Amino acid sequence: MSLILNERMKLSMHNQTLTILSVKREDIGFYECEIRNPISSNRSDPITLTVNSLFLSIERTTKPNLTVNRTSVIENDTLDFTCGTEQAGGNILWFFNNISLILNEKMKLSMNNQTLTILSVKRKGAGSYQCEIRNSISSNRSDPIILVVNYGPDTPMIFPTALNYPVGATIELNCSAESNPPAQLTCLINGIQMASSFKLSIANVSLNHTGTYNCMASKSVTGLSRSKDINITVSDK
């Protein structure tokens, strides 16, 4: 009998292709196509369509809802991501910066993979996190959550490392410290603040400029501070 199209079926422009968008049990049966003109017609051999009931019981996945208790953390904090879904029977996968997440010793998943716990977040853990629901017929990935990790400051570095200067020379020191966000840098000589920046420049130095030069890095976000000392000698030789 002639096929009666329903809302799940569509034909191409010239009727050469029949598409069934979501196969159901009622679509089981024989399918044939026929070419017809004013003087004759010819029908193809039949094709039998069978439908596996196992797949009919599986629903297409919907987008999961990824949540986290904080999106901005301090290094070494503990963090929980939760992949929210009401669908049963699918597998939950995790992604970091669009690549399958490789668990390390600081990460653990709940029994059903729905919760990802990072026991001690490190700076390299900053980035984009997503979860994905996948079953035998489809997959769907959550919107990303961008995690910001505040860290540092690390122990500052002072350049150059020259320790001896003649009278009349210029001492130029640069201080830097790994930190996110950037730390406040302060330069001190013998405990007295000389500059609230990463650079200290003293022209035409005298013997009085001999002493301990200190670079201090501090940050209110993490509550940490670090310092680095060098001893500089100015001589008239």
C-alpha positions in Angstrom: 0.0 0.0 0.0 1.1 3.6 -0.6 3.2 5.1 2.2 1.4 7.8 4.2 3.9 10.3 5.5 3.7 11.4 9.2 5.4 14.2 11.0 8.6 12.1 11.4 9.0 11.4 7.7 10.3 13.7 5.0 11.1 13.3 1.3 13.8 15.0 -0.7 13.0 17.5 -3.4 12.7 14.8 -6.1 11.3 12.1 -3.8 14.5 10.1 -4.1 15.3 10.0 -0.4 12.9 9.1 2.4 14.1 10.1 5.9 12.5 8.8 9.1 13.6 11.1 11.8 12.8 9.0 14.9 12.2 5.3 14.1 9.3 3.8 16.1 8.0 0.2 16.4 5.2 1.1 14.0 7.8 1.7 11.3 8.7 -2.0 11.2 7.9 -3.6 7.8 8.6 -3.7 4.1 9.7 -0.6 2.1 9.7 -0.3 -1.6 10.0 2.6 -4.1 8.4 2.7 -7.5 9.2 4.6 -10.7 6.2 5.5 -12.8 5.6 7.3 -16.1 2.6 7.6 -18.4 3.2 4.2 -20.1 4.7 2.0 -17.4 5.9 1.5 -13.8 8.5 -0.5 -12.1 8.9 -1.3 -8.4 12.1 -2.0 -6.4 12.8 -5.2 -4.4 11.5 -4.7 -0.8 13.8 -3.8 2.1 12.7 -5.1 5.5 13.1 -2.7 8.4 13.5 -4.1 11.8 13.7 -2.1 15.0 15.7 -3.2 18.1 13.5 -2.7 21.1 16.6 -2.2 23.3 17.3 1.2 21.6 13.7 2.2 21.6 13.7 2.3 25.4 16.7 4.6 25.5 16.0 8.4 25.3 18.2 10.9 23.7 20.4 12.7 26.2 19.6 16.3 27.3 22.2 18.9 28.3 23.4 18.4 31.9 23.6 21.3 34.3 27.1 21.6 35.7 27.5 23.5 39.1 30.4 24.1 41.4 30.5 25.5 44.9 33.0 28.3 43.9 34.4 29.5 40.6 37.3 31.4 42.2 39.4 29.6 44.7 42.8 29.9 46.5 45.4 27.3 45.6 45.1 24.2 47.8 41.3 24.7 48.4 38.9 21.8 48.0 36.3 22.0 45.3 33.2 20.0 44.2 31.7 20.0 40.7 28.3 18.4 40.3 26.9 17.2 37.0 23.1 17.6 37.3 20.9 15.2 35.2 17.6 13.4 35.7 18.3 10.8 33.1 19.1 7.3 34.1 21.3 4.8 32.3 23.8 7.2 30.7 27.5 7.5 31.4 28.9 10.7 32.8 32.3 11.9 31.4 34.4 14.9 32.5 36.4 17.3 30.4 39.1 19.9 31.1 39.8 22.5 28.5 37.8 20.4 26.0 40.0 17.3 26.6 39.0 14.2 28.5 39.9 14.8 32.2 42.8 12.6 33.4 42.3 12.1 37.2 45.3 12.6 39.5 45.8 11.6 43.1 44.1 14.8 44.2 40.9 14.1 42.3 38.1 11.6 43.0 34.7 10.8 41.4 31.6 9.7 43.2 30.2 6.2 42.5 28.0 7.3 39.6 30.6 9.9 38.3 28.1 12.7 39.0 30.4 14.6 41.5 34.0 15.5 40.8 36.0 16.5 43.9 39.4 18.2 43.7 41.0 17.8 47.1 43.8 20.4 46.7 43.3 22.7 43.7 46.6 23.7 42.0 47.3 26.6 39.7 47.5 24.4 36.7 43.9 23.3 37.4 42.6 26.7 36.3 40.6 26.5 33.2 37.3 25.2 31.6 35.4 22.3 33.1 32.5 20.4 31.5 30.6 17.2 32.1 28.9 15.1 29.4 26.0 12.6 29.4 26.5 9.8 26.9 24.4 6.7 26.0 24.3 4.3 23.1 22.4 6.7 20.8 23.5 10.3 21.8 25.6 12.5 23.9 25.2 16.0 25.3 27.8 18.2 27.0 27.2 20.9 29.7 28.1 24.6 29.3 31.6 25.2 30.6 32.5 26.6 34.0 35.7 28.6 34.1 37.7 28.1 37.3 40.0 30.8 38.5 42.8 29.8 40.9 44.4 32.5 43.0 47.9 31.6 44.0 51.2 33.1 45.3 53.1 35.1 45.7 56.0 32.7 45.3 59.4 33.7 46.7 60.5 36.8 44.7 63.5 36.8 42.3 65.8 39.8 42.1 67.8 40.7 39.0 70.6 41.3 38.3 72.4 39.4 41.0 75.5 41.6 41.1 76.6 42.2 44.7 79.5 44.7 44.4 79.3 48.2 43.1 81.9 51.1 43.0 81.1 54.5 44.4 79.3 56.6 41.8 77.7 53.6 40.0 74.0 53.1 39.5 72.2 50.2 41.2 69.2 49.0 39.3 67.2 46.1 40.7 64.1 44.4 39.3 61.9 42.2 41.5 59.3 39.7 40.3 57.2 37.0 41.9 54.8 34.4 40.4 51.3 35.3 41.5 47.7 35.4 40.3 46.5 38.1 40.5 49.8 40.0 40.5 51.2 40.7 44.0 52.1 44.0 45.5 55.9 44.4 45.3 57.9 46.6 47.7 61.7 47.3 47.7 63.5 48.0 51.0 67.0 48.9 52.0 68.1 47.9 55.5 64.4 47.6 56.4 63.4 51.0 55.1 60.9 51.1 52.2 62.4 52.7 49.1 59.9 51.9 46.4 56.4 50.5 46.0 57.1 48.9 42.7 59.0 46.0 41.0 61.9 48.3 40.1 64.5 50.2 42.2 67.0 52.5 40.7 69.7 54.5 42.7 72.1 56.6 40.8 75.5 57.8 42.0 75.7 55.5 44.9 77.9 56.1 47.9 79.3 53.9 50.7 76.1 54.5 52.6 74.2 52.4 50.1 75.9 49.2 51.4 73.4 47.0 53.1 70.6 44.5 52.7 68.3 45.0 49.8 64.9 43.3 50.2 62.1 42.6 47.7 58.7 41.8 49.4 55.7 40.4 47.6 52.3 40.3 49.3 48.7 39.8 48.3 45.5 40.2 50.3 43.5 37.6 48.3 45.6 34.7 49.5 46.9 36.4 52.7 50.5 35.4 51.8 53.7 37.3 51.7 57.2 36.3 50.6 60.5 38.1 50.6 64.0 37.8 49.1 67.2 39.5 50.4 70.5 40.2 48.8 73.5 41.9 50.4 75.1 44.7 48.3 78.5 46.2 49.0 79.5 49.7 47.7 83.3 50.3 47.8 85.6 53.1 46.8 88.1 50.8 45.2 
